[in-house]
């Protein structure tokens, strides 16, 4: 019987040494430059208004206008920093505008009252000259200031005032009635004081 030879032992193969892997270099992140702010336009310095403490003046009231109103306007102008010249000019322009409106309204009211008297069946029409003469007689009892006031204010044209004055004048008249009417001579100058706009 043949004995098989035992094959020689195979030496184990040593594993190959792991090759050293070089580290991978991480690329450096470049620094981010800060974003520059948009340049702001240069601000123009504002002209400062004059301080109220530095201003002190008075406004001269127009003839016939209230000094108190002028003083109130001066206070407002000083607090607003207006120079004296502009404040005076502004006050005068405003006062003249108000006065023009007042004068217009008064003229329209006088014309309305006068038209009402002319159209009144008792005071106006063909009786108007007699009404005016009687009213003028009543005004003779009052002082000159009364006539001036009635003419200046326009109240002399008011129908109620004309009726009252005519009634007083009728009571003062010594003339007698003829056929239910009183004959009175018209006194044109005095009548014109009652109605300055009448011809």
PyMOL commands that place a pseudoatom at each C-alpha (Angstrom):
pseudoatom trace, name=CA, resn=UNK, resi=1, chain=A, elem=C, hetatm=0, pos=[0.000, 0.000, 0.000]
pseudoatom trace, name=CA, resn=UNK, resi=2, chain=A, elem=C, hetatm=0, pos=[1.373, 3.253, -1.136]
pseudoatom trace, name=CA, resn=UNK, resi=3, chain=A, elem=C, hetatm=0, pos=[1.424, 6.070, 1.335]
pseudoatom trace, name=CA, resn=UNK, resi=4, chain=A, elem=C, hetatm=0, pos=[0.621, 9.503, -0.158]
pseudoatom trace, name=CA, resn=UNK, resi=5, chain=A, elem=C, hetatm=0, pos=[3.066, 12.152, 0.686]
pseudoatom trace, name=CA, resn=UNK, resi=6, chain=A, elem=C, hetatm=0, pos=[1.770, 15.056, 2.657]
pseudoatom trace, name=CA, resn=UNK, resi=7, chain=A, elem=C, hetatm=0, pos=[2.118, 18.254, 0.686]
pseudoatom trace, name=CA, resn=UNK, resi=8, chain=A, elem=C, hetatm=0, pos=[4.372, 20.807, 2.218]
pseudoatom trace, name=CA, resn=UNK, resi=9, chain=A, elem=C, hetatm=0, pos=[2.692, 23.433, 4.376]
pseudoatom trace, name=CA, resn=UNK, resi=10, chain=A, elem=C, hetatm=0, pos=[2.071, 26.718, 2.648]
pseudoatom trace, name=CA, resn=UNK, resi=11, chain=A, elem=C, hetatm=0, pos=[3.246, 29.669, 4.629]
pseudoatom trace, name=CA, resn=UNK, resi=12, chain=A, elem=C, hetatm=0, pos=[0.508, 32.150, 5.160]
pseudoatom trace, name=CA, resn=UNK, resi=13, chain=A, elem=C, hetatm=0, pos=[0.773, 35.249, 3.079]
pseudoatom trace, name=CA, resn=UNK, resi=14, chain=A, elem=C, hetatm=0, pos=[1.155, 38.321, 5.227]
pseudoatom trace, name=CA, resn=UNK, resi=15, chain=A, elem=C, hetatm=0, pos=[-1.329, 40.899, 4.361]
pseudoatom trace, name=CA, resn=UNK, resi=16, chain=A, elem=C, hetatm=0, pos=[0.126, 43.876, 2.574]
pseudoatom trace, name=CA, resn=UNK, resi=17, chain=A, elem=C, hetatm=0, pos=[0.657, 46.824, 4.742]
pseudoatom trace, name=CA, resn=UNK, resi=18, chain=A, elem=C, hetatm=0, pos=[-1.970, 49.434, 4.212]
pseudoatom trace, name=CA, resn=UNK, resi=19, chain=A, elem=C, hetatm=0, pos=[-0.587, 52.284, 2.198]
pseudoatom trace, name=CA, resn=UNK, resi=20, chain=A, elem=C, hetatm=0, pos=[-0.767, 55.576, 4.023]
pseudoatom trace, name=CA, resn=UNK, resi=21, chain=A, elem=C, hetatm=0, pos=[-3.566, 57.740, 2.515]
pseudoatom trace, name=CA, resn=UNK, resi=22, chain=A, elem=C, hetatm=0, pos=[-2.503, 61.348, 2.426]
pseudoatom trace, name=CA, resn=UNK, resi=23, chain=A, elem=C, hetatm=0, pos=[-5.100, 63.687, 3.980]
pseudoatom trace, name=CA, resn=UNK, resi=24, chain=A, elem=C, hetatm=0, pos=[-7.200, 65.614, 1.514]
pseudoatom trace, name=CA, resn=UNK, resi=25, chain=A, elem=C, hetatm=0, pos=[-6.637, 69.313, 1.928]
pseudoatom trace, name=CA, resn=UNK, resi=26, chain=A, elem=C, hetatm=0, pos=[-9.878, 71.318, 2.403]
pseudoatom trace, name=CA, resn=UNK, resi=27, chain=A, elem=C, hetatm=0, pos=[-9.786, 74.442, 0.276]
pseudoatom trace, name=CA, resn=UNK, resi=28, chain=A, elem=C, hetatm=0, pos=[-9.751, 77.529, 2.432]
pseudoatom trace, name=CA, resn=UNK, resi=29, chain=A, elem=C, hetatm=0, pos=[-12.909, 79.673, 2.216]
pseudoatom trace, name=CA, resn=UNK, resi=30, chain=A, elem=C, hetatm=0, pos=[-11.944, 83.168, 1.168]
pseudoatom trace, name=CA, resn=UNK, resi=31, chain=A, elem=C, hetatm=0, pos=[-13.074, 85.835, 3.628]
pseudoatom trace, name=CA, resn=UNK, resi=32, chain=A, elem=C, hetatm=0, pos=[-16.264, 87.673, 2.599]
pseudoatom trace, name=CA, resn=UNK, resi=33, chain=A, elem=C, hetatm=0, pos=[-15.707, 91.370, 2.261]
pseudoatom trace, name=CA, resn=UNK, resi=34, chain=A, elem=C, hetatm=0, pos=[-18.351, 93.446, 4.109]
pseudoatom trace, name=CA, resn=UNK, resi=35, chain=A, elem=C, hetatm=0, pos=[-20.921, 95.043, 1.825]
pseudoatom trace, name=CA, resn=UNK, resi=36, chain=A, elem=C, hetatm=0, pos=[-20.347, 98.740, 1.718]
pseudoatom trace, name=CA, resn=UNK, resi=37, chain=A, elem=C, hetatm=0, pos=[-23.423, 100.837, 2.622]
pseudoatom trace, name=CA, resn=UNK, resi=38, chain=A, elem=C, hetatm=0, pos=[-24.808, 103.062, -0.045]
pseudoatom trace, name=CA, resn=UNK, resi=39, chain=A, elem=C, hetatm=0, pos=[-23.540, 106.543, 0.372]
pseudoatom trace, name=CA, resn=UNK, resi=40, chain=A, elem=C, hetatm=0, pos=[-26.221, 108.836, 1.751]
pseudoatom trace, name=CA, resn=UNK, resi=41, chain=A, elem=C, hetatm=0, pos=[-26.669, 112.231, 0.151]
pseudoatom trace, name=CA, resn=UNK, resi=42, chain=A, elem=C, hetatm=0, pos=[-25.428, 115.012, 2.261]
pseudoatom trace, name=CA, resn=UNK, resi=43, chain=A, elem=C, hetatm=0, pos=[-28.295, 116.668, 4.117]
pseudoatom trace, name=CA, resn=UNK, resi=44, chain=A, elem=C, hetatm=0, pos=[-28.743, 120.344, 3.493]
pseudoatom trace, name=CA, resn=UNK, resi=45, chain=A, elem=C, hetatm=0, pos=[-28.959, 122.126, 6.800]
pseudoatom trace, name=CA, resn=UNK, resi=46, chain=A, elem=C, hetatm=0, pos=[-32.392, 123.678, 7.260]
pseudoatom trace, name=CA, resn=UNK, resi=47, chain=A, elem=C, hetatm=0, pos=[-32.612, 127.328, 7.976]
pseudoatom trace, name=CA, resn=UNK, resi=48, chain=A, elem=C, hetatm=0, pos=[-33.847, 127.757, 11.478]
pseudoatom trace, name=CA, resn=UNK, resi=49, chain=A, elem=C, hetatm=0, pos=[-36.817, 130.035, 11.970]
pseudoatom trace, name=CA, resn=UNK, resi=50, chain=A, elem=C, hetatm=0, pos=[-36.228, 132.933, 14.309]
pseudoatom trace, name=CA, resn=UNK, resi=51, chain=A, elem=C, hetatm=0, pos=[-36.964, 131.930, 17.844]
pseudoatom trace, name=CA, resn=UNK, resi=52, chain=A, elem=C, hetatm=0, pos=[-40.071, 133.378, 19.395]
pseudoatom trace, name=CA, resn=UNK, resi=53, chain=A, elem=C, hetatm=0, pos=[-37.997, 134.667, 22.283]
pseudoatom trace, name=CA, resn=UNK, resi=54, chain=A, elem=C, hetatm=0, pos=[-35.902, 136.721, 19.873]
pseudoatom trace, name=CA, resn=UNK, resi=55, chain=A, elem=C, hetatm=0, pos=[-38.937, 138.447, 18.321]
pseudoatom trace, name=CA, resn=UNK, resi=56, chain=A, elem=C, hetatm=0, pos=[-40.822, 141.259, 19.918]
pseudoatom trace, name=CA, resn=UNK, resi=57, chain=A, elem=C, hetatm=0, pos=[-42.942, 143.776, 18.062]
pseudoatom trace, name=CA, resn=UNK, resi=58, chain=A, elem=C, hetatm=0, pos=[-46.399, 145.292, 17.843]
pseudoatom trace, name=CA, resn=UNK, resi=59, chain=A, elem=C, hetatm=0, pos=[-48.760, 145.459, 14.894]
pseudoatom trace, name=CA, resn=UNK, resi=60, chain=A, elem=C, hetatm=0, pos=[-50.364, 148.800, 14.159]
pseudoatom trace, name=CA, resn=UNK, resi=61, chain=A, elem=C, hetatm=0, pos=[-54.120, 148.454, 13.819]
pseudoatom trace, name=CA, resn=UNK, resi=62, chain=A, elem=C, hetatm=0, pos=[-55.800, 150.044, 10.816]
pseudoatom trace, name=CA, resn=UNK, resi=63, chain=A, elem=C, hetatm=0, pos=[-58.078, 153.017, 11.403]
pseudoatom trace, name=CA, resn=UNK, resi=64, chain=A, elem=C, hetatm=0, pos=[-61.440, 151.862, 12.665]
pseudoatom trace, name=CA, resn=UNK, resi=65, chain=A, elem=C, hetatm=0, pos=[-60.187, 148.356, 13.470]
pseudoatom trace, name=CA, resn=UNK, resi=66, chain=A, elem=C, hetatm=0, pos=[-59.830, 146.761, 16.870]
pseudoatom trace, name=CA, resn=UNK, resi=67, chain=A, elem=C, hetatm=0, pos=[-56.377, 147.114, 18.499]
pseudoatom trace, name=CA, resn=UNK, resi=68, chain=A, elem=C, hetatm=0, pos=[-57.114, 143.883, 20.376]
pseudoatom trace, name=CA, resn=UNK, resi=69, chain=A, elem=C, hetatm=0, pos=[-57.376, 141.976, 17.094]
pseudoatom trace, name=CA, resn=UNK, resi=70, chain=A, elem=C, hetatm=0, pos=[-54.071, 143.453, 15.947]
pseudoatom trace, name=CA, resn=UNK, resi=71, chain=A, elem=C, hetatm=0, pos=[-52.459, 142.404, 19.243]
pseudoatom trace, name=CA, resn=UNK, resi=72, chain=A, elem=C, hetatm=0, pos=[-53.804, 138.852, 18.874]
pseudoatom trace, name=CA, resn=UNK, resi=73, chain=A, elem=C, hetatm=0, pos=[-52.432, 138.657, 15.343]
pseudoatom trace, name=CA, resn=UNK, resi=74, chain=A, elem=C, hetatm=0, pos=[-49.048, 139.934, 16.538]
pseudoatom trace, name=CA, resn=UNK, resi=75, chain=A, elem=C, hetatm=0, pos=[-48.932, 137.177, 19.160]
pseudoatom trace, name=CA, resn=UNK, resi=76, chain=A, elem=C, hetatm=0, pos=[-49.693, 134.548, 16.520]
pseudoatom trace, name=CA, resn=UNK, resi=77, chain=A, elem=C, hetatm=0, pos=[-47.094, 135.989, 14.144]
pseudoatom trace, name=CA, resn=UNK, resi=78, chain=A, elem=C, hetatm=0, pos=[-44.373, 136.032, 16.811]
pseudoatom trace, name=CA, resn=UNK, resi=79, chain=A, elem=C, hetatm=0, pos=[-45.087, 132.433, 17.804]
pseudoatom trace, name=CA, resn=UNK, resi=80, chain=A, elem=C, hetatm=0, pos=[-44.903, 131.473, 14.109]
pseudoatom trace, name=CA, resn=UNK, resi=81, chain=A, elem=C, hetatm=0, pos=[-41.552, 133.199, 13.687]
pseudoatom trace, name=CA, resn=UNK, resi=82, chain=A, elem=C, hetatm=0, pos=[-42.741, 135.832, 11.210]
pseudoatom trace, name=CA, resn=UNK, resi=83, chain=A, elem=C, hetatm=0, pos=[-40.633, 138.971, 10.862]
pseudoatom trace, name=CA, resn=UNK, resi=84, chain=A, elem=C, hetatm=0, pos=[-42.310, 142.202, 11.835]
pseudoatom trace, name=CA, resn=UNK, resi=85, chain=A, elem=C, hetatm=0, pos=[-42.609, 143.459, 8.235]
pseudoatom trace, name=CA, resn=UNK, resi=86, chain=A, elem=C, hetatm=0, pos=[-44.359, 140.324, 6.996]
pseudoatom trace, name=CA, resn=UNK, resi=87, chain=A, elem=C, hetatm=0, pos=[-46.593, 140.207, 10.054]
pseudoatom trace, name=CA, resn=UNK, resi=88, chain=A, elem=C, hetatm=0, pos=[-47.754, 143.801, 9.520]
pseudoatom trace, name=CA, resn=UNK, resi=89, chain=A, elem=C, hetatm=0, pos=[-48.375, 143.193, 5.813]
pseudoatom trace, name=CA, resn=UNK, resi=90, chain=A, elem=C, hetatm=0, pos=[-50.282, 139.979, 6.525]
pseudoatom trace, name=CA, resn=UNK, resi=91, chain=A, elem=C, hetatm=0, pos=[-52.464, 141.665, 9.128]
pseudoatom trace, name=CA, resn=UNK, resi=92, chain=A, elem=C, hetatm=0, pos=[-53.319, 144.578, 6.841]
pseudoatom trace, name=CA, resn=UNK, resi=93, chain=A, elem=C, hetatm=0, pos=[-54.209, 142.296, 3.925]
pseudoatom trace, name=CA, resn=UNK, resi=94, chain=A, elem=C, hetatm=0, pos=[-56.455, 140.169, 6.145]
pseudoatom trace, name=CA, resn=UNK, resi=95, chain=A, elem=C, hetatm=0, pos=[-58.116, 143.154, 7.815]
pseudoatom trace, name=CA, resn=UNK, resi=96, chain=A, elem=C, hetatm=0, pos=[-58.855, 144.842, 4.475]
pseudoatom trace, name=CA, resn=UNK, resi=97, chain=A, elem=C, hetatm=0, pos=[-60.322, 141.637, 3.081]
pseudoatom trace, name=CA, resn=UNK, resi=98, chain=A, elem=C, hetatm=0, pos=[-62.634, 141.252, 6.087]
pseudoatom trace, name=CA, resn=UNK, resi=99, chain=A, elem=C, hetatm=0, pos=[-63.682, 144.915, 5.911]
pseudoatom trace, name=CA, resn=UNK, resi=100, chain=A, elem=C, hetatm=0, pos=[-64.525, 144.635, 2.214]
pseudoatom trace, name=CA, resn=UNK, resi=101, chain=A, elem=C, hetatm=0, pos=[-66.759, 141.655, 2.921]
pseudoatom trace, name=CA, resn=UNK, resi=102, chain=A, elem=C, hetatm=0, pos=[-68.482, 143.480, 5.768]
pseudoatom trace, name=CA, resn=UNK, resi=103, chain=A, elem=C, hetatm=0, pos=[-69.046, 146.609, 3.670]
pseudoatom trace, name=CA, resn=UNK, resi=104, chain=A, elem=C, hetatm=0, pos=[-70.504, 144.554, 0.831]
pseudoatom trace, name=CA, resn=UNK, resi=105, chain=A, elem=C, hetatm=0, pos=[-72.875, 142.691, 3.138]
pseudoatom trace, name=CA, resn=UNK, resi=106, chain=A, elem=C, hetatm=0, pos=[-74.047, 145.926, 4.771]
pseudoatom trace, name=CA, resn=UNK, resi=107, chain=A, elem=C, hetatm=0, pos=[-74.654, 147.611, 1.409]
pseudoatom trace, name=CA, resn=UNK, resi=108, chain=A, elem=C, hetatm=0, pos=[-76.706, 144.660, 0.217]
pseudoatom trace, name=CA, resn=UNK, resi=109, chain=A, elem=C, hetatm=0, pos=[-78.737, 144.674, 3.440]
pseudoatom trace, name=CA, resn=UNK, resi=110, chain=A, elem=C, hetatm=0, pos=[-79.452, 148.407, 3.154]
pseudoatom trace, name=CA, resn=UNK, resi=111, chain=A, elem=C, hetatm=0, pos=[-80.610, 147.988, -0.433]
pseudoatom trace, name=CA, resn=UNK, resi=112, chain=A, elem=C, hetatm=0, pos=[-82.907, 145.144, 0.598]
pseudoatom trace, name=CA, resn=UNK, resi=113, chain=A, elem=C, hetatm=0, pos=[-84.480, 147.175, 3.403]
pseudoatom trace, name=CA, resn=UNK, resi=114, chain=A, elem=C, hetatm=0, pos=[-84.944, 150.186, 1.140]
pseudoatom trace, name=CA, resn=UNK, resi=115, chain=A, elem=C, hetatm=0, pos=[-86.659, 148.061, -1.500]
pseudoatom trace, name=CA, resn=UNK, resi=116, chain=A, elem=C, hetatm=0, pos=[-88.984, 146.642, 1.158]
pseudoatom trace, name=CA, resn=UNK, resi=117, chain=A, elem=C, hetatm=0, pos=[-89.980, 150.139, 2.295]
pseudoatom trace, name=CA, resn=UNK, resi=118, chain=A, elem=C, hetatm=0, pos=[-90.620, 151.298, -1.276]
pseudoatom trace, name=CA, resn=UNK, resi=119, chain=A, elem=C, hetatm=0, pos=[-92.833, 148.267, -1.908]
pseudoatom trace, name=CA, resn=UNK, resi=120, chain=A, elem=C, hetatm=0, pos=[-94.695, 148.477, 1.401]
pseudoatom trace, name=CA, resn=UNK, resi=121, chain=A, elem=C, hetatm=0, pos=[-98.386, 149.322, 0.830]
pseudoatom trace, name=CA, resn=UNK, resi=122, chain=A, elem=C, hetatm=0, pos=[-98.473, 151.611, 3.867]
pseudoatom trace, name=CA, resn=UNK, resi=123, chain=A, elem=C, hetatm=0, pos=[-95.044, 153.211, 3.753]
pseudoatom trace, name=CA, resn=UNK, resi=124, chain=A, elem=C, hetatm=0, pos=[-94.017, 153.089, 0.101]
pseudoatom trace, name=CA, resn=UNK, resi=125, chain=A, elem=C, hetatm=0, pos=[-95.428, 153.761, -3.316]
pseudoatom trace, name=CA, resn=UNK, resi=126, chain=A, elem=C, hetatm=0, pos=[-97.029, 157.176, -3.668]
pseudoatom trace, name=CA, resn=UNK, resi=127, chain=A, elem=C, hetatm=0, pos=[-96.971, 157.472, 0.138]
pseudoatom trace, name=CA, resn=UNK, resi=128, chain=A, elem=C, hetatm=0, pos=[-93.199, 157.348, 0.309]
pseudoatom trace, name=CA, resn=UNK, resi=129, chain=A, elem=C, hetatm=0, pos=[-92.593, 161.157, 0.299]
pseudoatom trace, name=CA, resn=UNK, resi=130, chain=A, elem=C, hetatm=0, pos=[-95.066, 161.576, 3.161]
pseudoatom trace, name=CA, resn=UNK, resi=131, chain=A, elem=C, hetatm=0, pos=[-93.480, 158.684, 5.062]
pseudoatom trace, name=CA, resn=UNK, resi=132, chain=A, elem=C, hetatm=0, pos=[-90.040, 160.218, 4.709]
pseudoatom trace, name=CA, resn=UNK, resi=133, chain=A, elem=C, hetatm=0, pos=[-91.202, 163.645, 5.802]
pseudoatom trace, name=CA, resn=UNK, resi=134, chain=A, elem=C, hetatm=0, pos=[-92.906, 162.265, 8.894]
pseudoatom trace, name=CA, resn=UNK, resi=135, chain=A, elem=C, hetatm=0, pos=[-89.859, 160.183, 9.757]
pseudoatom trace, name=CA, resn=UNK, resi=136, chain=A, elem=C, hetatm=0, pos=[-87.599, 163.209, 9.376]
pseudoatom trace, name=CA, resn=UNK, resi=137, chain=A, elem=C, hetatm=0, pos=[-89.809, 165.132, 11.788]
pseudoatom trace, name=CA, resn=UNK, resi=138, chain=A, elem=C, hetatm=0, pos=[-89.345, 162.375, 14.355]
pseudoatom trace, name=CA, resn=UNK, resi=139, chain=A, elem=C, hetatm=0, pos=[-85.583, 162.452, 13.928]
pseudoatom trace, name=CA, resn=UNK, resi=140, chain=A, elem=C, hetatm=0, pos=[-85.587, 166.153, 14.828]
pseudoatom trace, name=CA, resn=UNK, resi=141, chain=A, elem=C, hetatm=0, pos=[-86.283, 165.079, 18.410]
pseudoatom trace, name=CA, resn=UNK, resi=142, chain=A, elem=C, hetatm=0, pos=[-83.055, 163.123, 18.655]
pseudoatom trace, name=CA, resn=UNK, resi=143, chain=A, elem=C, hetatm=0, pos=[-79.479, 164.335, 18.954]
pseudoatom trace, name=CA, resn=UNK, resi=144, chain=A, elem=C, hetatm=0, pos=[-77.253, 164.567, 15.871]
pseudoatom trace, name=CA, resn=UNK, resi=145, chain=A, elem=C, hetatm=0, pos=[-75.511, 161.375, 16.986]
pseudoatom trace, name=CA, resn=UNK, resi=146, chain=A, elem=C, hetatm=0, pos=[-78.741, 159.447, 16.412]
pseudoatom trace, name=CA, resn=UNK, resi=147, chain=A, elem=C, hetatm=0, pos=[-78.903, 160.481, 12.775]
pseudoatom trace, name=CA, resn=UNK, resi=148, chain=A, elem=C, hetatm=0, pos=[-75.211, 159.697, 12.343]
pseudoatom trace, name=CA, resn=UNK, resi=149, chain=A, elem=C, hetatm=0, pos=[-75.702, 156.255, 13.828]
pseudoatom trace, name=CA, resn=UNK, resi=150, chain=A, elem=C, hetatm=0, pos=[-78.731, 155.463, 11.650]
pseudoatom trace, name=CA, resn=UNK, resi=151, chain=A, elem=C, hetatm=0, pos=[-76.927, 156.577, 8.521]
pseudoatom trace, name=CA, resn=UNK, resi=152, chain=A, elem=C, hetatm=0, pos=[-73.659, 154.830, 9.338]
pseudoatom trace, name=CA, resn=UNK, resi=153, chain=A, elem=C, hetatm=0, pos=[-75.256, 151.547, 10.360]
pseudoatom trace, name=CA, resn=UNK, resi=154, chain=A, elem=C, hetatm=0, pos=[-77.919, 151.554, 7.652]
pseudoatom trace, name=CA, resn=UNK, resi=155, chain=A, elem=C, hetatm=0, pos=[-80.632, 150.989, 10.251]
pseudoatom trace, name=CA, resn=UNK, resi=156, chain=A, elem=C, hetatm=0, pos=[-82.350, 154.137, 9.049]
pseudoatom trace, name=CA, resn=UNK, resi=157, chain=A, elem=C, hetatm=0, pos=[-83.491, 152.086, 6.057]
pseudoatom trace, name=CA, resn=UNK, resi=158, chain=A, elem=C, hetatm=0, pos=[-84.972, 149.278, 8.144]
pseudoatom trace, name=CA, resn=UNK, resi=159, chain=A, elem=C, hetatm=0, pos=[-88.741, 149.011, 7.545]
pseudoatom trace, name=CA, resn=UNK, resi=160, chain=A, elem=C, hetatm=0, pos=[-89.492, 148.832, 11.274]
pseudoatom trace, name=CA, resn=UNK, resi=161, chain=A, elem=C, hetatm=0, pos=[-87.426, 151.951, 11.946]
pseudoatom trace, name=CA, resn=UNK, resi=162, chain=A, elem=C, hetatm=0, pos=[-89.073, 153.842, 9.086]
pseudoatom trace, name=CA, resn=UNK, resi=163, chain=A, elem=C, hetatm=0, pos=[-92.552, 152.852, 10.276]
pseudoatom trace, name=CA, resn=UNK, resi=164, chain=A, elem=C, hetatm=0, pos=[-91.768, 153.856, 13.855]
pseudoatom trace, name=CA, resn=UNK, resi=165, chain=A, elem=C, hetatm=0, pos=[-90.287, 157.218, 12.854]
pseudoatom trace, name=CA, resn=UNK, resi=166, chain=A, elem=C, hetatm=0, pos=[-93.215, 157.963, 10.542]
pseudoatom trace, name=CA, resn=UNK, resi=167, chain=A, elem=C, hetatm=0, pos=[-95.694, 157.189, 13.318]
pseudoatom trace, name=CA, resn=UNK, resi=168, chain=A, elem=C, hetatm=0, pos=[-93.851, 159.473, 15.757]
pseudoatom trace, name=CA, resn=UNK, resi=169, chain=A, elem=C, hetatm=0, pos=[-93.737, 162.217, 13.126]
pseudoatom trace, name=CA, resn=UNK, resi=170, chain=A, elem=C, hetatm=0, pos=[-97.443, 161.830, 12.491]
pseudoatom trace, name=CA, resn=UNK, resi=171, chain=A, elem=C, hetatm=0, pos=[-98.191, 162.215, 16.197]
pseudoatom trace, name=CA, resn=UNK, resi=172, chain=A, elem=C, hetatm=0, pos=[-96.098, 165.381, 16.306]
pseudoatom trace, name=CA, resn=UNK, resi=173, chain=A, elem=C, hetatm=0, pos=[-97.622, 166.938, 13.221]
pseudoatom trace, name=CA, resn=UNK, resi=174, chain=A, elem=C, hetatm=0, pos=[-100.157, 169.734, 13.831]
pseudoatom trace, name=CA, resn=UNK, resi=175, chain=A, elem=C, hetatm=0, pos=[-101.722, 169.298, 10.389]
pseudoatom trace, name=CA, resn=UNK, resi=176, chain=A, elem=C, hetatm=0, pos=[-105.353, 168.185, 10.137]
pseudoatom trace, name=CA, resn=UNK, resi=177, chain=A, elem=C, hetatm=0, pos=[-106.661, 165.157, 8.316]
pseudoatom trace, name=CA, resn=UNK, resi=178, chain=A, elem=C, hetatm=0, pos=[-108.393, 165.645, 4.994]
pseudoatom trace, name=CA, resn=UNK, resi=179, chain=A, elem=C, hetatm=0, pos=[-110.404, 162.738, 3.614]
pseudoatom trace, name=CA, resn=UNK, resi=180, chain=A, elem=C, hetatm=0, pos=[-108.658, 160.359, 6.005]
pseudoatom trace, name=CA, resn=UNK, resi=181, chain=A, elem=C, hetatm=0, pos=[-105.141, 161.433, 5.054]
pseudoatom trace, name=CA, resn=UNK, resi=182, chain=A, elem=C, hetatm=0, pos=[-102.755, 163.959, 6.550]
pseudoatom trace, name=CA, resn=UNK, resi=183, chain=A, elem=C, hetatm=0, pos=[-101.168, 166.571, 4.330]
pseudoatom trace, name=CA, resn=UNK, resi=184, chain=A, elem=C, hetatm=0, pos=[-97.488, 166.988, 5.176]
pseudoatom trace, name=CA, resn=UNK, resi=185, chain=A, elem=C, hetatm=0, pos=[-94.979, 168.982, 3.201]
pseudoatom trace, name=CA, resn=UNK, resi=186, chain=A, elem=C, hetatm=0, pos=[-91.976, 166.870, 2.272]
pseudoatom trace, name=CA, resn=UNK, resi=187, chain=A, elem=C, hetatm=0, pos=[-88.740, 167.990, 3.854]
pseudoatom trace, name=CA, resn=UNK, resi=188, chain=A, elem=C, hetatm=0, pos=[-86.218, 166.686, 1.353]
pseudoatom trace, name=CA, resn=UNK, resi=189, chain=A, elem=C, hetatm=0, pos=[-82.966, 167.387, 3.248]
pseudoatom trace, name=CA, resn=UNK, resi=190, chain=A, elem=C, hetatm=0, pos=[-84.196, 165.572, 6.348]
pseudoatom trace, name=CA, resn=UNK, resi=191, chain=A, elem=C, hetatm=0, pos=[-85.702, 162.774, 4.285]
pseudoatom trace, name=CA, resn=UNK, resi=192, chain=A, elem=C, hetatm=0, pos=[-82.366, 162.262, 2.630]
pseudoatom trace, name=CA, resn=UNK, resi=193, chain=A, elem=C, hetatm=0, pos=[-80.845, 161.793, 6.044]
pseudoatom trace, name=CA, resn=UNK, resi=194, chain=A, elem=C, hetatm=0, pos=[-83.253, 158.941, 6.618]
pseudoatom trace, name=CA, resn=UNK, resi=195, chain=A, elem=C, hetatm=0, pos=[-82.617, 157.490, 3.150]
pseudoatom trace, name=CA, resn=UNK, resi=196, chain=A, elem=C, hetatm=0, pos=[-79.213, 158.784, 2.024]
pseudoatom trace, name=CA, resn=UNK, resi=197, chain=A, elem=C, hetatm=0, pos=[-79.389, 156.886, -1.260]
pseudoatom trace, name=CA, resn=UNK, resi=198, chain=A, elem=C, hetatm=0, pos=[-82.694, 158.322, -2.374]
pseudoatom trace, name=CA, resn=UNK, resi=199, chain=A, elem=C, hetatm=0, pos=[-82.618, 160.983, -5.117]
for i in range(1, 199): cmd.bond("trace and resi %d" % i, "trace and resi %d" % (i + 1))
show_as sticks, trace
zoom trace
